[in-house]
Amino acid sequence: MDSPAGGDKVISLSGLTKVFNEHVVAVDHLDLTISRGQIFGLLGPNGAGKTTTIRMLLGLVIPTSGSIEVFGQRLRPGADVLARVGAMVEDPSFVPHLSGIENLRQWWRYGGQPLREAHVEEALAVAGLGDDVFRKVRTYSHGMRQRLGIAQALLCNPDLLVLDEPTNGLDPAQIRELRQVFWRLSERGTTVMISSHLLAEVEQSCTHVGVMNRGKIVTAGAVDTLVGGSEVAYVEVDDAERARAVLAATAGVASVNPEGDGLSVALDGTDRPTVVASLVHAGVAVRTVTARHRLEDAFLQLLSSPTAQGPDDRGRGAYPQQTPGAAAGTTVAAS
Ligand code: ATP
């Protein structure tokens, strides 16, 4: 799917790199463009560099090199453009003995802005909390807290909403509701960027995706395009070497890559039955054949790769809770 609003750039990352402690390369020369109205999913396994990318985007972590443009402006500490960005990074924290609405009001005042400028009604309508906003937050379910966190990020009526793993801990019904929130926002022209380690979530919630591993984007594009279009077959055979040779000579096979116990075979102009017939005809026994689309294939290949995870050095001490350059509506985990 193309950008609903004709492709005006909202986020432009160019050569973005973050190295922690001089040797942990969390984000590695990342190039990425996100356009207006897209619901963009940054998809990757744990340690891929998603949170670090989001924190840099919000001015919470200073990049080692590269550039970030948001709404056409170069992002610098304290950049005005961050006033147009709402965000939730990790689990939001609230004052438990205050109601949801009191928490929102207090948080807004704490930012030094007059309450009349907060878009409370709109934020609550989008987050869909109903009368629950009048209950004390200590009685909230995890899903309600997530939605209150999203309402908080929406108080500034952002043109860009950035959420780090927003469905963590939510049940399927809550995830469905959150998806509807994203669609409502996208319809009104707000750009949404989320991170996730769940393929199905990104497939169902997002219009666009960037698959990330070891600090790099390995596949990106419109979800419709990556899910439709050319097919990939995953096969398990008795003789992988021979199968590779046979498939390399089969018309319509674009590529063959080893994956786990089998082979990932990208098809471009042929189909699965033909691939199986070629193998069987050449005396290769086929144990398993599974159909996949390109997004699934990219993600599953990445998960099966021994290098999928990031480096082991996972020290978190360097994260500031909030810097002067952080986005206006940023909710940052207290942990
Ligand atoms: P997760 O969902 O597990 O948080 P992620 O894709 O969001 O994964 P990041 O949290 O961005 O990944 O981490 C990317 C890499 O950078 C990991 O190897 C992590 O250990 C490392 N890293 C992140 N923050 C720091 C830090 N403050 N100091 C040192 N290394 C860090």
Residues whose N, C-alpha, C, O or C-beta is under 5 A from the ligand:
A	BS01	ATP	F20 V24 A26 P45 N46 G47 A48 G49 K50 T51 T52 T53 G310 P311 D313 R314 G315 R316 G317 A318 Y319
